[in-house]
């Protein structure tokens, strides 16, 4: 039997072994993805996406045939049979995810954080980090993990922009600078630099946003409300203990149940709606919003709105942000259609009924 025939027979043997192994390998990949989702969710790192991939039998076969002789034991020596990709929004979070990986798994030190920018300096783009991992001694004995004690996986961590660069650049036939015609080399290099610069600028924008939010919070705390109304200043105003306490007390006095942290997504959307309605009503500064949201007026109007809801079998549950927006719509006008896009027809009818009743009461008291 020739050497080529022997090599082909060896490849078939390993491919058959991997085919038998594949279901367990797929379970490992899935469990590892679930673990990484869990630890990132528990942390303060905001992850855009976590992808998993188990190398197919066909891909495994092609690799061992293409690299014949490189892997004496392919099932043990090929480290990317299970692959996880973690995509972060910001550059600094790549390192933070790396810390989480090291805390949950054992990283083979000699392959930890291999960066292709280090090992292949003539490749276009800036690379993500790669970790070759296995279960640690505290996890592998656990019943739900014990069947995977001998497996390794590759975890890749990159930013959204790094992922975009990689996805687009894979469509280009050139992988290394030496392969690229000189007239195209400069253009690709400039594109690579733009992606890297954008990553750095997004990180700086994040830091600047946090600094400005702290500045707004300090000003609101000191009673300086002459700042322009925007998303950050509105958040600082609503988070002020005094403001939040006054608005909550007024709403509860009117019979409303206030939704809190359990409705975070609703609260975020209601905050955006409040900002849109306030700006549409001509409220351009935090001081103007503070004047409009008088707690005494708020309690009275929300009491009327609550009575209207009860008459129409509507629940008296909302966020402070939503109730503040409704109050502005009732007392200052419809807001040029923003309220119509924000609230259902049923809710708008309730607000209009309260506005009409307040208008009638006001005219009667003035006569």
C-alpha positions as a Markdown table, in Angstrom:
| # | Residue | x | y | z |
|---|---|---|---|---|
| 1 | Unk | 0.0 | 0.0 | 0.0 |
| 2 | Unk | 1.4 | 3.4 | -1.0 |
| 3 | Unk | 2.0 | 6.2 | 1.5 |
| 4 | Unk | -0.8 | 8.2 | -0.1 |
| 5 | Unk | -3.3 | 5.4 | 0.4 |
| 6 | Unk | -2.1 | 4.9 | 3.9 |
| 7 | Unk | -2.6 | 8.6 | 4.6 |
| 8 | Unk | -6.1 | 8.5 | 3.1 |
| 9 | Unk | -7.0 | 5.5 | 5.2 |
| 10 | Unk | -5.8 | 7.2 | 8.3 |
| 11 | Unk | -7.9 | 10.3 | 7.5 |
| 12 | Unk | -11.0 | 8.1 | 7.0 |
| 13 | Unk | -10.4 | 6.5 | 10.3 |
| 14 | Unk | -10.2 | 9.8 | 12.2 |
| 15 | Unk | -13.2 | 11.2 | 10.3 |
| 16 | Unk | -15.2 | 8.2 | 11.4 |
| 17 | Unk | -14.1 | 8.7 | 14.9 |
| 18 | Unk | -15.0 | 12.3 | 14.9 |
| 19 | Unk | -18.4 | 11.5 | 13.4 |
| 20 | Unk | -19.1 | 9.3 | 16.4 |
| 21 | Unk | -17.7 | 12.0 | 18.7 |
| 22 | Unk | -19.7 | 14.8 | 17.1 |
| 23 | Unk | -22.9 | 14.7 | 19.3 |
| 24 | Unk | -20.8 | 14.9 | 22.5 |
| 25 | Unk | -18.7 | 17.7 | 20.9 |
| 26 | Unk | -21.9 | 19.6 | 20.0 |
| 27 | Unk | -23.2 | 19.3 | 23.6 |
| 28 | Unk | -19.9 | 20.7 | 24.9 |
| 29 | Unk | -20.1 | 23.7 | 22.5 |
| 30 | Unk | -23.6 | 24.4 | 23.5 |
| 31 | Unk | -22.9 | 24.1 | 27.2 |
| 32 | Unk | -19.8 | 26.3 | 26.9 |
| 33 | Unk | -21.8 | 29.0 | 25.1 |
| 34 | Unk | -24.5 | 28.9 | 27.8 |
| 35 | Unk | -21.8 | 29.2 | 30.5 |
| 36 | Unk | -20.3 | 32.2 | 28.8 |
| 37 | Unk | -23.7 | 33.9 | 28.4 |
| 38 | Unk | -24.4 | 33.3 | 32.1 |
| 39 | Unk | -21.1 | 34.8 | 33.3 |
| 40 | Unk | -21.3 | 37.8 | 31.0 |
| 41 | Unk | -24.9 | 38.5 | 32.0 |
| 42 | Unk | -23.9 | 38.5 | 35.7 |
| 43 | Unk | -21.1 | 40.9 | 35.0 |
| 44 | Unk | -21.4 | 44.6 | 34.0 |
| 45 | Unk | -20.0 | 43.9 | 30.5 |
| 46 | Unk | -22.5 | 44.6 | 27.8 |
| 47 | Unk | -22.0 | 41.9 | 25.1 |
| 48 | Unk | -23.5 | 42.3 | 21.7 |
| 49 | Unk | -23.5 | 38.7 | 20.6 |
| 50 | Unk | -22.2 | 35.3 | 21.6 |
| 51 | Unk | -21.9 | 32.8 | 18.7 |
| 52 | Unk | -21.1 | 29.1 | 18.8 |
| 53 | Unk | -19.8 | 26.7 | 16.1 |
| 54 | Unk | -18.9 | 23.0 | 16.2 |
| 55 | Unk | -16.7 | 22.0 | 13.3 |
| 56 | Unk | -18.6 | 19.8 | 10.9 |
| 57 | Unk | -17.4 | 16.3 | 10.0 |
| 58 | Unk | -16.7 | 17.5 | 6.4 |
| 59 | Unk | -14.6 | 20.4 | 7.6 |
| 60 | Unk | -12.7 | 18.2 | 10.1 |
| 61 | Unk | -12.0 | 15.7 | 7.3 |
| 62 | Unk | -10.8 | 18.5 | 4.9 |
| 63 | Unk | -8.5 | 19.9 | 7.6 |
| 64 | Unk | -6.7 | 16.7 | 8.5 |
| 65 | Unk | -6.3 | 15.8 | 4.8 |
| 66 | Unk | -4.9 | 19.3 | 4.0 |
| 67 | Unk | -2.6 | 19.2 | 6.9 |
| 68 | Unk | -1.6 | 15.6 | 6.7 |
| 69 | Unk | 0.8 | 14.5 | 9.4 |
| 70 | Unk | 0.4 | 17.7 | 11.5 |
| 71 | Unk | -2.0 | 16.2 | 14.0 |
| 72 | Unk | -1.0 | 12.8 | 15.4 |
| 73 | Unk | -4.2 | 12.7 | 17.3 |
| 74 | Unk | -6.6 | 15.2 | 15.6 |
| 75 | Unk | -9.4 | 14.8 | 18.2 |
| 76 | Unk | -7.0 | 16.0 | 20.9 |
| 77 | Unk | -4.6 | 18.2 | 18.9 |
| 78 | Unk | -7.1 | 20.3 | 16.9 |
| 79 | Unk | -8.2 | 23.0 | 19.4 |
| 80 | Unk | -11.0 | 24.7 | 17.4 |
| 81 | Unk | -13.4 | 21.7 | 17.1 |
| 82 | Unk | -15.6 | 23.8 | 19.5 |
| 83 | Unk | -15.6 | 27.5 | 18.8 |
| 84 | Unk | -17.2 | 30.4 | 20.6 |
| 85 | Unk | -17.1 | 34.0 | 19.4 |
| 86 | Unk | -17.9 | 36.8 | 21.9 |
| 87 | Unk | -18.6 | 40.2 | 20.3 |
| 88 | Unk | -18.4 | 43.3 | 22.5 |
| 89 | Unk | -19.4 | 46.9 | 21.8 |
| 90 | Unk | -16.3 | 48.5 | 23.1 |
| 91 | Unk | -12.6 | 47.9 | 22.8 |
| 92 | Unk | -11.9 | 47.9 | 26.6 |
| 93 | Unk | -14.5 | 45.2 | 27.1 |
| 94 | Unk | -12.4 | 42.7 | 25.1 |
| 95 | Unk | -10.0 | 42.6 | 28.0 |
| 96 | Unk | -12.8 | 42.5 | 30.6 |
| 97 | Unk | -14.3 | 39.5 | 28.9 |
| 98 | Unk | -10.9 | 37.9 | 28.9 |
| 99 | Unk | -10.8 | 38.2 | 32.7 |
| 100 | Unk | -14.2 | 36.5 | 32.9 |
| 101 | Unk | -12.9 | 33.6 | 30.7 |
| 102 | Unk | -9.9 | 33.2 | 32.9 |
| 103 | Unk | -12.1 | 33.2 | 36.0 |
| 104 | Unk | -14.4 | 30.5 | 34.7 |
| 105 | Unk | -12.1 | 28.2 | 32.7 |
| 106 | Unk | -8.5 | 27.1 | 32.5 |
| 107 | Unk | -6.6 | 28.9 | 29.7 |
| 108 | Unk | -3.6 | 27.0 | 28.2 |
| 109 | Unk | -1.0 | 29.7 | 28.9 |
| 110 | Unk | 1.1 | 29.1 | 25.9 |
| 111 | Unk | -1.9 | 29.8 | 23.6 |
| 112 | Unk | -3.6 | 32.4 | 25.7 |
| 113 | Unk | -4.6 | 35.7 | 24.0 |
| 114 | Unk | -2.8 | 34.8 | 20.7 |
| 115 | Unk | -3.3 | 37.9 | 18.6 |
| 116 | Unk | -2.8 | 37.5 | 14.9 |
| 117 | Unk | -1.4 | 41.0 | 14.7 |
| 118 | Unk | 1.5 | 39.6 | 16.7 |
| 119 | Unk | 2.1 | 36.4 | 14.8 |
| 120 | Unk | 1.2 | 37.7 | 11.3 |
| 121 | Unk | 2.2 | 41.3 | 11.2 |
| 122 | Unk | 1.6 | 41.6 | 7.4 |
| 123 | Unk | -2.1 | 40.7 | 7.8 |
| 124 | Unk | -4.6 | 43.5 | 7.2 |
| 125 | Unk | -6.7 | 44.7 | 10.1 |
| 126 | Unk | -6.2 | 44.4 | 13.8 |
| 127 | Unk | -7.0 | 41.1 | 15.3 |
| 128 | Unk | -9.3 | 39.8 | 18.0 |
| 129 | Unk | -8.0 | 37.8 | 21.0 |
| 130 | Unk | -8.1 | 34.0 | 21.0 |
| 131 | Unk | -8.2 | 31.7 | 24.0 |
| 132 | Unk | -7.7 | 28.0 | 24.0 |
| 133 | Unk | -9.6 | 26.7 | 27.0 |
| 134 | Unk | -10.5 | 23.6 | 28.9 |
| 135 | Unk | -12.5 | 22.9 | 32.0 |
| 136 | Unk | -10.8 | 23.8 | 35.3 |
| 137 | Unk | -10.4 | 21.4 | 38.2 |
| 138 | Unk | -13.3 | 23.0 | 40.1 |
| 139 | Unk | -15.8 | 22.5 | 37.2 |
| 140 | Unk | -14.8 | 19.3 | 35.4 |
| 141 | Unk | -15.8 | 16.9 | 38.3 |
| 142 | Unk | -19.3 | 18.4 | 38.3 |
| 143 | Unk | -21.9 | 15.9 | 37.0 |
| 144 | Unk | -23.1 | 18.3 | 34.3 |
| 145 | Unk | -19.6 | 18.8 | 33.0 |
| 146 | Unk | -17.8 | 15.5 | 33.6 |
| 147 | Unk | -18.3 | 14.1 | 30.1 |
| 148 | Unk | -16.4 | 17.1 | 28.7 |
| 149 | Unk | -13.3 | 16.8 | 31.0 |
| 150 | Unk | -11.0 | 16.0 | 28.1 |
| 151 | Unk | -12.2 | 18.6 | 25.6 |
| 152 | Unk | -10.7 | 22.0 | 24.6 |
| 153 | Unk | -12.3 | 24.9 | 22.7 |
| 154 | Unk | -11.3 | 28.1 | 21.1 |
| 155 | Unk | -12.9 | 31.3 | 22.3 |
| 156 | Unk | -12.5 | 34.4 | 20.2 |
| 157 | Unk | -13.2 | 37.9 | 21.6 |
| 158 | Unk | -13.6 | 40.9 | 19.4 |
| 159 | Unk | -15.5 | 44.2 | 19.1 |
| 160 | Unk | -18.4 | 44.8 | 16.8 |
| 161 | Unk | -16.2 | 46.8 | 14.5 |
| 162 | Unk | -13.4 | 44.2 | 14.5 |
| 163 | Unk | -16.1 | 41.7 | 13.6 |
| 164 | Unk | -17.4 | 43.9 | 10.8 |
| 165 | Unk | -13.8 | 44.3 | 9.4 |
| 166 | Unk | -13.3 | 40.6 | 9.5 |
| 167 | Unk | -16.6 | 39.8 | 7.8 |
| 168 | Unk | -16.1 | 42.3 | 5.0 |
| 169 | Unk | -12.4 | 41.6 | 4.5 |
| 170 | Unk | -13.1 | 37.9 | 4.1 |
| 171 | Unk | -14.8 | 38.9 | 0.9 |
| 172 | Unk | -11.6 | 40.3 | -0.4 |
| 173 | Unk | -9.3 | 37.7 | -2.1 |
| 174 | Unk | -6.1 | 39.2 | -0.5 |
| 175 | Unk | -5.2 | 38.1 | 3.0 |
| 176 | Unk | -1.7 | 39.3 | 3.3 |
| 177 | Unk | -0.2 | 42.7 | 2.3 |
| 178 | Unk | 2.4 | 41.0 | 0.0 |
| 179 | Unk | -0.4 | 39.5 | -2.1 |
| 180 | Unk | -2.1 | 42.9 | -2.8 |
| 181 | Unk | -1.2 | 45.0 | -5.8 |
| 182 | Unk | 0.6 | 48.2 | -4.8 |
| 183 | Unk | -2.2 | 50.4 | -6.2 |
| 184 | Unk | -4.7 | 48.8 | -3.8 |
| 185 | Unk | -2.5 | 48.3 | -0.8 |
| 186 | Unk | -2.8 | 51.9 | 0.4 |
| 187 | Unk | -6.6 | 51.9 | 0.2 |
| 188 | Unk | -6.8 | 48.7 | 2.3 |
| 189 | Unk | -4.4 | 50.1 | 4.9 |
| 190 | Unk | -6.4 | 53.3 | 5.2 |
| 191 | Unk | -9.6 | 51.3 | 5.7 |
| 192 | Unk | -8.0 | 49.2 | 8.4 |
| 193 | Unk | -6.8 | 52.3 | 10.2 |
| 194 | Unk | -10.3 | 53.8 | 10.0 |
| 195 | Unk | -11.9 | 50.8 | 11.7 |
| 196 | Unk | -9.2 | 50.9 | 14.4 |
| 197 | Unk | -9.7 | 54.6 | 14.9 |
| 198 | Unk | -13.5 | 54.2 | 15.1 |
| 199 | Unk | -13.1 | 51.6 | 17.8 |
| 200 | Unk | -10.9 | 53.9 | 19.8 |
| 201 | Unk | -13.3 | 56.9 | 19.3 |
| 202 | Unk | -16.4 | 54.9 | 20.4 |
| 203 | Unk | -14.5 | 54.0 | 23.6 |
| 204 | Unk | -13.6 | 57.6 | 24.1 |
| 205 | Unk | -17.2 | 58.6 | 23.4 |
| 206 | Unk | -18.4 | 56.2 | 26.1 |
| 207 | Unk | -16.0 | 57.6 | 28.6 |
| 208 | Unk | -17.0 | 61.2 | 27.7 |
| 209 | Unk | -20.7 | 60.3 | 28.1 |
| 210 | Unk | -20.0 | 58.9 | 31.6 |
| 211 | Unk | -18.1 | 62.1 | 32.5 |
| 212 | Unk | -20.9 | 64.4 | 31.2 |
| 213 | Unk | -23.5 | 62.3 | 33.1 |
| 214 | Unk | -21.6 | 62.8 | 36.3 |
| 215 | Unk | -21.3 | 66.5 | 35.6 |
| 216 | Unk | -25.0 | 66.8 | 35.1 |
| 217 | Unk | -25.8 | 64.8 | 38.2 |
| 218 | Unk | -23.6 | 67.1 | 40.2 |
| 219 | Unk | -25.3 | 70.2 | 38.8 |
| 220 | Unk | -28.7 | 68.9 | 39.5 |
| 221 | Unk | -27.7 | 67.9 | 43.0 |
| 222 | Unk | -26.5 | 71.5 | 43.6 |
| 223 | Unk | -29.8 | 72.9 | 42.3 |
| 224 | Unk | -28.3 | 74.2 | 39.0 |
| 225 | Unk | -31.0 | 73.3 | 36.5 |
| 226 | Unk | -30.1 | 75.8 | 33.8 |
| 227 | Unk | -28.7 | 73.0 | 31.6 |
| 228 | Unk | -30.1 | 72.0 | 28.2 |
| 229 | Unk | -32.6 | 69.2 | 28.2 |
| 230 | Unk | -31.2 | 66.0 | 26.6 |
| 231 | Unk | -31.0 | 62.3 | 27.3 |
| 232 | Unk | -28.2 | 62.6 | 29.9 |
| 233 | Unk | -29.6 | 65.7 | 31.7 |
| 234 | Unk | -33.1 | 64.2 | 31.9 |
| 235 | Unk | -31.7 | 61.0 | 33.4 |
| 236 | Unk | -29.7 | 63.0 | 35.9 |
| 237 | Unk | -32.8 | 65.1 | 36.8 |
| 238 | Unk | -35.0 | 62.0 | 37.3 |
| 239 | Unk | -32.4 | 60.2 | 39.3 |
| 240 | Unk | -32.0 | 63.1 | 41.7 |
| 241 | Unk | -33.3 | 61.7 | 45.1 |
| 242 | Unk | -35.3 | 64.8 | 45.8 |
| 243 | Unk | -37.0 | 64.9 | 42.4 |
| 244 | Unk | -37.6 | 61.2 | 42.3 |
| 245 | Unk | -39.1 | 61.3 | 45.8 |
| 246 | Unk | -41.4 | 64.2 | 45.0 |
| 247 | Unk | -42.7 | 62.8 | 41.7 |
| 248 | Unk | -43.2 | 59.3 | 43.2 |
| 249 | Unk | -45.0 | 60.7 | 46.3 |
| 250 | Unk | -47.3 | 62.8 | 44.0 |
| 251 | Unk | -48.2 | 59.8 | 41.8 |
| 252 | Unk | -48.8 | 57.5 | 44.7 |
| 253 | Unk | -51.0 | 60.0 | 46.4 |
| 254 | Unk | -53.1 | 60.0 | 43.3 |
| 255 | Unk | -53.5 | 56.2 | 43.5 |
| 256 | Unk | -50.9 | 55.0 | 41.0 |
| 257 | Unk | -48.7 | 52.0 | 41.4 |
| 258 | Unk | -45.2 | 52.9 | 40.3 |
| 259 | Unk | -43.2 | 50.5 | 38.1 |
| 260 | Unk | -39.6 | 50.3 | 39.2 |
| 261 | Unk | -36.5 | 48.2 | 38.4 |
| 262 | Unk | -38.5 | 45.2 | 37.4 |
| 263 | Unk | -39.6 | 47.2 | 34.3 |
| 264 | Unk | -36.2 | 48.4 | 33.2 |
| 265 | Unk | -36.9 | 48.2 | 29.4 |
| 266 | Unk | -40.3 | 49.9 | 29.8 |
| 267 | Unk | -38.7 | 52.6 | 31.9 |
| 268 | Unk | -36.0 | 53.2 | 29.3 |
| 269 | Unk | -38.6 | 53.6 | 26.5 |
| 270 | Unk | -40.8 | 55.8 | 28.7 |
| 271 | Unk | -37.8 | 58.1 | 29.4 |
| 272 | Unk | -37.2 | 58.5 | 25.7 |
| 273 | Unk | -40.9 | 59.2 | 25.1 |
| 274 | Unk | -40.8 | 61.8 | 27.9 |
| 275 | Unk | -37.8 | 63.6 | 26.3 |
| 276 | Unk | -39.5 | 63.6 | 22.9 |
| 277 | Unk | -42.7 | 65.0 | 24.3 |
| 278 | Unk | -41.0 | 67.6 | 26.4 |
| 279 | Unk | -38.9 | 68.9 | 23.5 |
| 280 | Unk | -41.9 | 68.9 | 21.2 |
| 281 | Unk | -43.7 | 71.0 | 23.7 |
| 282 | Unk | -40.9 | 73.6 | 23.7 |
| 283 | Unk | -39.3 | 72.6 | 27.0 |
| 284 | Unk | -35.6 | 73.1 | 26.2 |
| 285 | Unk | -34.0 | 73.2 | 29.7 |
| 286 | Unk | -34.2 | 71.1 | 32.8 |
| 287 | Unk | -35.4 | 74.2 | 34.8 |
| 288 | Unk | -38.4 | 74.5 | 32.5 |
| 289 | Unk | -39.2 | 70.8 | 33.0 |
| 290 | Unk | -38.8 | 71.2 | 36.8 |
| 291 | Unk | -41.3 | 74.1 | 36.8 |
| 292 | Unk | -43.8 | 72.2 | 34.7 |
| 293 | Unk | -43.7 | 69.1 | 36.9 |
| 294 | Unk | -45.0 | 70.8 | 40.0 |
| 295 | Unk | -45.8 | 68.0 | 42.5 |
| 296 | Unk | -49.1 | 69.6 | 43.7 |
| 297 | Unk | -50.4 | 70.0 | 40.1 |
| 298 | Unk | -49.0 | 66.5 | 39.3 |
| 299 | Unk | -51.0 | 64.9 | 42.1 |
| 300 | Unk | -54.2 | 66.6 | 41.2 |
| 301 | Unk | -54.0 | 65.9 | 37.4 |
| 302 | Unk | -52.9 | 62.3 | 37.9 |
| 303 | Unk | -55.8 | 61.8 | 40.4 |
| 304 | Unk | -58.1 | 62.9 | 37.6 |
| 305 | Unk | -56.4 | 60.6 | 35.1 |
| 306 | Unk | -56.6 | 57.7 | 37.5 |
| 307 | Unk | -60.3 | 58.2 | 38.0 |
| 308 | Unk | -60.7 | 58.2 | 34.2 |
| 309 | Unk | -58.7 | 55.0 | 33.9 |
| 310 | Unk | -60.9 | 53.3 | 36.5 |
| 311 | Unk | -64.0 | 54.4 | 34.7 |
| 312 | Unk | -62.6 | 52.7 | 31.5 |
| 313 | Unk | -61.3 | 49.6 | 33.3 |
| 314 | Unk | -57.6 | 50.6 | 32.7 |
| 315 | Unk | -54.9 | 49.7 | 35.1 |
| 316 | Unk | -53.3 | 52.3 | 37.3 |
| 317 | Unk | -49.7 | 51.1 | 36.9 |
| 318 | Unk | -47.0 | 53.1 | 35.1 |
| 319 | Unk | -43.5 | 54.5 | 35.5 |
| 320 | Unk | -42.8 | 57.9 | 36.8 |
| 321 | Unk | -41.5 | 58.8 | 33.4 |
| 322 | Unk | -44.7 | 57.8 | 31.6 |
| 323 | Unk | -46.9 | 59.6 | 34.1 |
| 324 | Unk | -44.8 | 62.7 | 33.8 |
| 325 | Unk | -45.1 | 62.6 | 30.0 |
| 326 | Unk | -48.9 | 62.2 | 30.3 |
| 327 | Unk | -49.1 | 65.1 | 32.7 |
| 328 | Unk | -47.2 | 67.3 | 30.2 |
| 329 | Unk | -49.5 | 66.3 | 27.4 |
| 330 | Unk | -52.6 | 67.1 | 29.5 |
| 331 | Unk | -51.4 | 70.4 | 30.9 |
| 332 | Unk | -49.4 | 71.8 | 28.0 |
| 333 | Unk | -51.2 | 70.5 | 24.9 |
| 334 | Unk | -50.9 | 67.5 | 22.6 |
| 335 | Unk | -47.3 | 68.2 | 21.5 |
| 336 | Unk | -47.6 | 68.3 | 17.8 |
| 337 | Unk | -48.5 | 64.7 | 17.3 |
| 338 | Unk | -45.7 | 63.1 | 19.4 |
| 339 | Unk | -48.3 | 62.0 | 22.0 |
| 340 | Unk | -50.4 | 60.5 | 19.2 |
| 341 | Unk | -47.4 | 58.3 | 18.1 |
| 342 | Unk | -46.6 | 57.4 | 21.7 |
| 343 | Unk | -50.0 | 56.5 | 23.2 |
| 344 | Unk | -52.8 | 54.3 | 22.1 |
| 345 | Unk | -56.1 | 55.9 | 21.1 |
| 346 | Unk | -57.7 | 54.7 | 24.3 |
| 347 | Unk | -55.0 | 56.3 | 26.4 |
| 348 | Unk | -55.2 | 59.5 | 24.4 |
| 349 | Unk | -59.0 | 59.7 | 24.9 |
| 350 | Unk | -58.5 | 59.4 | 28.7 |
| 351 | Unk | -55.9 | 62.3 | 28.6 |
| 352 | Unk | -58.2 | 64.4 | 26.5 |
| 353 | Unk | -61.1 | 63.8 | 28.9 |
| 354 | Unk | -59.0 | 65.0 | 31.8 |
| 355 | Unk | -57.8 | 68.0 | 29.9 |
| 356 | Unk | -61.4 | 69.0 | 29.0 |
| 357 | Unk | -62.5 | 68.5 | 32.6 |
| 358 | Unk | -59.6 | 70.6 | 33.9 |
| 359 | Unk | -60.3 | 73.3 | 31.3 |
| 360 | Unk | -64.0 | 73.4 | 32.3 |
| 361 | Unk | -63.2 | 73.5 | 36.0 |
| 362 | Unk | -60.7 | 76.3 | 35.4 |
| 363 | Unk | -63.2 | 78.5 | 33.4 |
| 364 | Unk | -65.9 | 77.9 | 36.1 |
| 365 | Unk | -63.6 | 78.9 | 38.9 |
| 366 | Unk | -62.6 | 82.1 | 37.0 |
| 367 | Unk | -66.2 | 83.3 | 36.6 |
